[in-house]
Amino acid sequence: MKRKIAILFVFILCVSLFLTGGKPKLISEDEAKKAGLAFINHVFDANVSEVTVTKGVRAGATYVDGEYKETGNEQHINYYVVATPPDSYGLPEYMAYVNAETGVAYSAEQYGHLPEMTTEQREKFNKAYGNGDALSIDWVSMDVDCYDFAREWIPQKFDLKAGILGIVDSGSGFDSTGGSSNFYIVIRDGSIYHMTVAWPQMIVTEITILNQTRPTVDMP
């Protein structure tokens, strides 16, 4: 009798998976909105309340020895974009990505919130920027400042239970209006963050928790 019940249960499960196409259960737009808003307001010390929610799908990815490979077994990634209404340039002030399967907000960006440099910051920038020649720009000073800032900011914002293992550069930018440093922060518990910090104002413009979604080809 027990064997018949077990067989019936497996049959029902198989039929259920066939009918649903094996699709994962997704959180609602309201749940995504709540998660995205909380993440935006927390990491940027903001007070956002009005947002739109849009569902999206990204191609999954497989990495072998750090290189992207197509195996044919990649699963699509479902996510929600939680964003403030666009400005006249079509950009939102704030935007967050929420994993539609787990409900975890894993990435946020902000635009147009960079204050004017103070006199001290302008002097520091001019000294590092020089004549604007890429070969003469003092990239090291900017990156060191941003890395030191991140070592304090990350543990404070995410209440880390483990220490920072290291920071890995992922590119920097410089123009006449300021600089920005992009880098990964590797934590001893295995979690990895990606940050973009505007310099010399020391403003976080992007933060992503890479371990909260399966790999995609367009993540930082």
C-alpha positions as CSV (number, residue, x, y, z in Angstrom):
1,M,0.0,0.0,0.0
2,K,2.8,2.4,0.9
3,R,4.5,1.6,-2.3
4,K,1.4,2.5,-4.3
5,I,1.1,5.8,-2.4
6,A,4.7,6.6,-3.2
7,I,4.3,5.8,-6.8
8,L,1.1,7.9,-7.0
9,F,3.0,10.9,-5.3
10,V,5.9,10.7,-7.8
11,F,3.4,10.5,-10.7
12,I,1.5,13.6,-9.4
13,L,4.8,15.4,-8.9
14,C,5.9,14.6,-12.5
15,V,2.6,15.7,-13.9
16,S,2.8,19.0,-11.9
17,L,6.3,19.7,-13.2
18,F,5.3,18.9,-16.8
19,L,2.3,21.3,-16.6
20,T,4.4,24.1,-15.1
21,G,7.3,23.5,-17.4
22,G,9.6,23.2,-14.3
23,K,9.3,27.0,-13.8
24,P,10.3,28.4,-10.4
25,K,7.8,30.1,-8.3
26,L,8.3,33.9,-8.4
27,I,7.7,36.5,-5.8
28,S,5.0,39.1,-6.5
29,E,5.6,42.7,-7.7
30,D,4.6,44.0,-4.3
31,E,7.2,41.8,-2.6
32,A,9.8,42.9,-5.1
33,K,8.9,46.6,-4.5
34,K,9.2,46.2,-0.8
35,A,12.7,44.5,-1.1
36,G,14.0,46.9,-3.7
37,L,12.9,50.0,-1.7
38,A,14.4,48.7,1.5
39,F,17.7,48.0,-0.3
40,I,17.8,51.4,-2.0
41,N,17.0,53.4,1.1
42,H,19.4,51.4,3.2
43,V,22.5,51.5,1.1
44,F,22.1,55.1,-0.1
45,D,20.6,56.6,3.1
46,A,17.7,57.7,1.0
47,N,13.9,58.1,1.6
48,V,12.4,56.8,-1.6
49,S,8.8,55.8,-1.7
50,E,7.6,56.1,-5.3
51,V,8.9,53.4,-7.7
52,T,7.9,51.3,-10.7
53,V,8.4,47.6,-10.8
54,T,9.3,45.8,-14.1
55,K,10.0,42.1,-14.5
56,G,12.9,40.9,-16.7
57,V,14.8,37.8,-17.7
58,R,18.5,37.4,-18.3
59,A,20.5,34.6,-19.9
60,G,22.3,32.4,-17.4
61,A,26.0,31.8,-17.7
62,T,28.6,29.2,-17.0
63,Y,32.2,30.1,-16.2
64,V,35.1,27.7,-16.5
65,D,38.4,28.9,-15.2
66,G,37.1,32.5,-15.3
67,E,36.0,32.2,-19.0
68,Y,32.4,32.3,-20.2
69,K,31.3,29.0,-21.8
70,E,28.0,28.0,-23.4
71,T,27.1,24.5,-22.2
72,G,23.5,24.5,-23.3
73,N,22.4,23.9,-19.7
74,E,22.2,27.5,-18.5
75,Q,19.0,28.5,-16.8
76,H,17.4,31.9,-17.4
77,I,17.4,34.3,-14.4
78,N,14.2,36.0,-13.4
79,Y,14.5,39.4,-11.8
80,Y,12.6,42.6,-11.1
81,V,13.8,46.2,-11.7
82,V,12.6,48.6,-9.0
83,A,13.2,52.1,-10.1
84,T,12.2,55.7,-9.4
85,P,10.4,57.5,-12.3
86,P,12.8,58.5,-15.1
87,D,14.0,62.1,-15.4
88,S,14.1,64.2,-18.5
89,Y,17.1,62.2,-19.7
90,G,15.3,58.9,-19.2
91,L,17.3,57.9,-16.1
92,P,15.9,57.0,-12.7
93,E,17.4,58.6,-9.6
94,Y,17.6,55.2,-8.0
95,M,17.3,51.7,-9.3
96,A,17.5,48.2,-7.7
97,Y,17.5,44.6,-8.9
98,V,15.6,42.0,-7.0
99,N,16.0,38.2,-7.5
100,A,12.5,37.1,-8.6
101,E,13.0,33.6,-7.3
102,T,14.5,34.3,-3.8
103,G,13.1,37.8,-3.2
104,V,16.6,39.1,-2.4
105,A,17.6,42.6,-3.6
106,Y,21.1,42.2,-4.9
107,S,22.1,45.4,-6.7
108,A,21.4,49.1,-6.6
109,E,22.5,52.2,-8.4
110,Q,22.0,56.0,-8.0
111,Y,22.3,58.8,-10.5
112,G,22.6,62.5,-10.2
113,H,23.4,62.6,-6.5
114,L,27.1,63.7,-6.8
115,P,27.7,66.9,-4.8
116,E,30.1,69.6,-6.0
117,M,33.6,69.2,-4.8
118,T,34.7,71.1,-1.8
119,T,37.8,73.3,-2.1
120,E,39.9,70.6,-0.5
121,Q,38.5,67.9,-2.8
122,R,39.1,70.1,-5.9
123,E,42.7,70.6,-4.9
124,K,43.1,66.8,-4.5
125,F,41.4,66.1,-7.8
126,N,43.5,68.7,-9.7
127,K,46.7,67.3,-8.3
128,A,45.8,63.7,-9.4
129,Y,44.3,64.7,-12.7
130,G,47.2,66.8,-13.9
131,N,46.8,67.7,-17.5
132,G,44.3,64.9,-18.1
133,D,46.8,62.7,-19.9
134,A,45.9,59.1,-18.9
135,L,49.6,58.3,-18.4
136,S,50.1,61.1,-16.0
137,I,46.9,60.7,-13.9
138,D,47.5,59.5,-10.3
139,W,45.2,56.5,-10.4
140,V,46.8,55.0,-7.3
141,S,45.7,57.8,-5.0
142,M,42.1,57.5,-6.1
143,D,42.0,53.7,-5.8
144,V,43.6,53.7,-2.3
145,D,41.1,56.3,-1.0
146,C,38.2,54.3,-2.4
147,Y,39.5,51.0,-1.1
148,D,40.0,52.5,2.4
149,F,36.5,53.9,2.2
150,A,35.0,50.5,1.2
151,R,36.7,48.7,4.1
152,E,34.7,50.8,6.5
153,W,31.5,51.2,4.4
154,I,30.8,47.5,3.5
155,P,31.0,46.1,7.1
156,Q,28.8,48.9,8.4
157,K,26.1,48.6,5.7
158,F,25.9,44.8,5.6
159,D,26.8,43.9,9.2
160,L,29.5,41.5,8.1
161,K,30.2,38.5,10.3
162,A,33.6,37.8,8.6
163,G,36.5,40.0,7.7
164,I,37.5,41.3,4.3
165,L,39.9,39.0,2.5
166,G,40.9,41.4,-0.3
167,I,39.9,43.9,-2.9
168,V,40.3,43.4,-6.6
169,D,40.3,46.2,-9.2
170,S,37.8,46.1,-12.0
171,G,38.6,49.4,-13.7
172,S,38.6,53.1,-13.0
173,G,37.6,56.2,-14.8
174,F,38.8,59.9,-14.9
175,D,37.6,63.0,-16.6
176,S,37.5,66.7,-15.9
177,T,34.5,66.4,-13.6
178,G,35.9,63.7,-11.3
179,G,37.0,60.1,-11.0
180,S,35.4,56.7,-10.2
181,S,36.8,53.5,-9.0
182,N,35.3,50.0,-9.6
183,F,36.3,47.0,-7.6
184,Y,35.3,43.7,-6.0
185,I,35.4,43.2,-2.2
186,V,36.0,39.5,-1.3
187,I,34.8,38.5,2.1
188,R,36.3,35.6,4.1
189,D,32.9,33.8,4.2
190,G,32.9,33.6,0.4
191,S,30.5,36.5,-0.4
192,I,31.6,39.0,-3.0
193,Y,30.5,42.6,-3.5
194,H,31.1,44.9,-6.4
195,M,31.3,48.7,-5.8
196,T,31.6,51.8,-7.8
197,V,32.7,54.9,-5.8
198,A,32.8,58.4,-7.1
199,W,36.0,60.2,-6.1
200,P,37.0,62.5,-4.5
201,Q,33.5,63.0,-3.1
202,M,33.5,59.4,-1.9
203,I,29.9,58.6,-2.9
204,V,28.8,55.0,-3.6
205,T,27.0,55.0,-7.0
206,E,26.6,51.3,-7.4
207,I,26.7,48.2,-5.1
208,T,26.1,44.6,-6.1
209,I,26.1,41.4,-4.1
210,L,27.3,38.9,-6.7
211,N,26.4,35.7,-4.7
212,Q,22.7,36.5,-4.7
213,T,22.0,35.3,-8.2
214,R,23.2,32.7,-10.6
215,P,26.0,34.0,-12.9
216,T,24.9,36.2,-15.9
217,V,26.9,37.4,-18.8
218,D,26.3,41.0,-18.1
219,M,27.1,41.3,-14.3
220,P,30.0,43.5,-13.3
